[in-house]
Amino acid sequence: MNQFKNKKLTPNAQTLRQNMTRQERHLWYDFLKNLPVTFHRQKVINNYIVDFYCAKYSLVIELDGSQHYEDNGIKKDCIRDDYLKSLGLTVLRYSNLDIDKNFHCVCEDILSHMPSPKG
């Protein structure tokens, strides 16, 4: 994953990790951190910082506040998602409201994108 590094964004990512939103903290501490696979918070992938990233499943999880539903936010997210998908990554997006009101369903959906090992 080193080919995705952008050292210019590392300080921004560190600041974002220290100042997670309430919904990011909830998803991290109450679900992702406890999974048997490694997720990274505020992971730098080239020119982007994604909220959560799991290398094992090539999975990006984004939590969206209200700015993501305005015209400019929608356009930026589309460009970003297309780029991440071009790298072979799956992008899952959930609204902050989903985290607040349907946390269990969000967790189940994330698990559905993490296939169990065969054997």
C-alpha positions, 0 to 999 in steps of 0.5 A: 500500500506504500504506493498510495502514500502522500507525505504532504497529507500525513499531518492532516490525517493525524489531525483528523484522527485526533478530532474524529466526529462523534459518528466516526468515534462510534463506528471506530470504538464500537465496531471496527476496532473490535473486528479481527481484521485491521482497519486504519482511521483517516488513511492517506490514499494518494491525494485523498484521506479516507475515513476508514480503510481495510487492506485485506478487503480493499475496503474504504468506508466513508461517513458523510455529513450534510456537506456531502449532499450539496451539489459540490460535495456530490460532485467531489465524492463522485470523482473521489469514489471513481478514483478509489474504485479505479485502484480496485477499492470498494467504497461504502458510504453511510450518512451520519444519520445512518450511524445515529439511527441505524448503527446495527444495519450499517455494521451488518452491511460492512460485514457483508462486504467482508467475505468469510475465508473459505475452508 
